[in-house]
């Protein structure tokens, strides 16, 4: 299993509250595809907006956060509608 994190920058008028983190976590799950090999998502408040942590199946190999990248790409428009812009994930 691999852990990948991504920061979601919040617009100036968007708070990074726990309630907002729960909403974004649900939004990410709604855009998940089986090919992502995602096993768990955790979104929590961060001083720049939100931090998303993805646990991916080890089938991807070391250093390749493909599932998280694909998911963030599919969810970019709904995230933007909530006031968040994803940064490049890090493994």
C-alpha positions in Angstrom: 0.0 0.0 0.0 1.2 3.5 -0.8 0.3 6.8 0.9 0.0 9.8 -1.3 -0.8 13.3 -0.1 -2.1 16.4 -1.9 -2.8 19.9 -0.8 -6.0 21.5 -1.9 -5.4 25.3 -1.9 -8.5 27.2 -0.7 -9.7 30.4 -2.2 -9.4 33.4 0.1 -13.1 33.3 0.9 -13.2 29.5 1.6 -12.6 28.1 5.1 -10.7 24.9 5.8 -13.2 23.6 8.4 -13.8 20.0 9.4 -17.2 20.2 7.8 -15.7 21.4 4.5 -13.1 18.6 4.7 -15.8 16.0 5.1 -17.7 17.5 2.1 -14.5 17.3 -0.1 -13.8 13.8 1.1 -17.2 12.7 -0.1 -16.7 14.5 -3.3 -13.5 12.7 -4.0 -15.0 9.3 -3.2 -17.8 10.1 -5.6 -15.3 10.6 -8.5 -13.2 7.5 -7.7 -12.8 4.8 -10.4 -11.9 1.2 -9.7 -8.8 1.7 -11.8 -7.5 4.2 -9.2 -7.0 1.3 -6.8 -7.9 3.6 -4.0 -8.4 2.0 -0.6 -8.9 5.0 1.7 -9.2 8.8 1.5 -8.8 11.1 4.5 -9.2 14.9 4.0 -8.4 17.2 6.9 -8.0 21.0 7.4 -4.6 22.5 6.6 -3.4 26.1 7.0 -3.5 26.6 3.2 -6.9 24.9 2.7 -7.2 21.1 3.0 -4.9 18.1 2.9 -6.0 14.9 1.2 -4.3 11.6 2.0 -4.9 8.7 -0.3 -4.0 5.1 0.4 -3.5 3.2 -2.8 -3.1 -0.5 -3.6 0.6 -1.5 -4.0 -0.2 -2.6 -7.5 1.1 0.7 -8.8 4.7 0.3 -7.7 7.0 2.7 -5.9 7.0 6.4 -6.8 3.9 6.4 -9.0 0.9 8.2 -7.5 -1.2 7.4 -10.7 -4.5 6.7 -8.9 -4.4 10.0 -6.9 -3.5 12.0 -10.0 -6.3 10.5 -12.1 -8.8 11.1 -9.3 -7.8 14.7 -8.8 -8.0 15.3 -12.5 -11.5 13.9 -12.7 -12.5 15.9 -9.6 -10.8 19.2 -10.5 -14.0 20.9 -11.7 -16.1 19.9 -8.7 -13.2 20.9 -6.4 -13.0 24.3 -8.1 -16.7 24.7 -7.6 -16.1 24.3 -3.8 -13.2 26.8 -4.0 -10.2 24.4 -4.0 -7.3 23.9 -6.4 -5.3 20.7 -6.0 -1.5 20.8 -6.0 0.6 18.0 -7.4 0.4 15.0 -5.0 3.6 13.7 -3.3 4.3 10.1 -2.3 
